[in-house]
């Protein structure tokens, strides 16, 4: 398998990028952690009280909307990957899908912990933008014949991750909270890398 070694290296880099994306501290000495359900003092995922990494009043409305939208986007990513993972035939694509799932599950736990549960912005945080316009694509993936699942997953996931990269890239220019902007930078990098990897899988 001549392409498995470079792919494995790229997937490893992708996982490290994603793990850093979920970390609220961005400390150069900190190693990426595999589980980020309790970011920087938060006692549980989804609990964003006084000990949260990012206090509600430290985020602008646009930061809250970005996090809320990315929560919904990551939830849909996990739907896409989990829907197809048991039917994927290509080993490289299966490895990449597993890396995407691990990365976004960690990011999702971290982002939920950052979002405010009360006060200004809480209503935006509760709106997770389900669907993202790709319900039809998800249905096509769900009903695809086994022989078409790999190709369909590449297409659906690449389009989905490209939109996440675009959203994150836009937030870097308008976000107010530096930690949220750093998360956006890392998401843009990781999703862009994923799209490139998806293009490479399945090629001889």
WOBEL-V606721 format. One record per residue. N is the residue number from 1. OMEGA is omega as a letter, one per 30 degrees, with the letter a starting at -180 (* if undefined). D_FIRST is the distance of its C-alpha to the first C-alpha in whole Angstrom. Layout:
n = {N;N}
omega = {OMEGA;OMEGA}
d_first = {D_FIRST;D_FIRST}
//
This chain:
n = {1;2;3;4;5;6;7;8;9;10;11;12;13;14;15;16;17;18;19;20;21;22;23;24;25;26;27;28;29;30;31;32;33;34;35;36;37;38;39;40;41;42;43;44;45;46;47;48;49;50;51;52;53;54;55;56;57;58;59;60;61;62;63;64;65;66;67;68;69;70;71;72;73;74;75;76;77;78;79;80;81;82;83;84;85;86;87;88;89;90;91;92;93;94;95;96;97;98;99;100;101;102;103;104;105;106;107;108;109;110;111;112;113;114;115;116;117;118;119;120;121;122;123;124;125;126;127;128;129;130;131;132;133;134;135;136;137;138;139;140;141;142;143;144;145;146;147;148;149;150;151;152;153;154;155;156;157;158;159;160;161;162;163;164;165;166;167;168;169;170;171;172;173;174;175;176;177;178;179;180;181;182;183;184;185;186;187;188;189;190;191;192;193;194;195;196;197;198;199;200;201;202;203;204}
omega = {a;a;a;a;l;l;l;l;a;l;l;l;l;l;l;l;a;l;l;a;a;a;a;a;a;l;a;a;a;l;l;a;a;a;a;a;a;a;l;l;l;a;l;l;l;l;a;a;a;a;a;l;a;l;a;a;l;a;l;l;a;l;l;l;l;a;l;l;l;l;l;a;l;l;l;l;l;l;a;a;a;l;a;a;a;a;a;a;a;a;a;l;l;l;l;l;l;l;l;a;a;a;a;l;l;l;a;l;a;a;l;l;a;a;l;l;l;l;a;l;a;l;l;a;a;a;a;l;l;l;l;l;a;l;a;l;l;l;l;l;a;a;a;l;a;a;a;a;a;a;a;l;l;a;a;a;l;l;a;a;l;l;l;l;l;l;a;l;l;a;l;a;a;a;a;a;a;l;l;l;l;l;l;l;a;l;l;a;a;a;l;l;l;l;l;l;l;l;a;a;l;l;a;*}
d_first = {0;4;6;6;8;10;10;11;14;15;16;18;20;21;22;24;25;26;28;30;31;32;34;38;39;36;37;35;36;34;31;29;30;28;31;34;36;39;39;41;44;44;45;42;40;42;45;46;50;51;48;46;44;45;48;49;52;50;48;49;49;46;44;44;44;40;39;41;39;35;36;36;33;31;33;31;28;28;29;27;24;25;26;23;21;21;21;17;15;12;10;10;13;14;14;15;18;19;19;22;23;24;25;27;29;30;31;33;35;36;37;39;41;42;43;47;49;52;54;53;50;49;50;47;45;46;44;41;40;39;37;36;37;33;35;34;31;30;32;30;27;29;30;27;26;23;21;22;21;18;20;23;21;20;23;25;24;23;27;28;27;28;31;31;30;33;35;34;35;38;39;39;42;44;43;46;45;42;40;40;39;36;35;35;33;30;30;30;27;25;25;25;21;20;21;19;16;17;17;14;12;12;12;10}
//
